[in-house]
């Protein structure tokens, strides 16, 4: 699977994951906890399906 996220984008998603998990714990929300999986997974693998659909990418080309 090709990557389409820069390292800064990936770091932002991991930080966003931690923020959402903190809110989920504070608010005792299973929905937020489940929602936090999206930035965790996309940040970990470096691929965003929404970016692929729209043709957007933050990763610089390797040329």
DAQUI-V912044 format. One record per helix or strand of 3 or more residues. SS is the DSSP state (A for helix, B for strand). FROM is the first residue (numbers start at 1). LEN is the number of residues. Records with the same first field share a line. If there is no record, write none. Layout:
SS->FROM-LEN ; FROM-LEN
This chain:
A->7-21 ; 30-16 ; 49-6
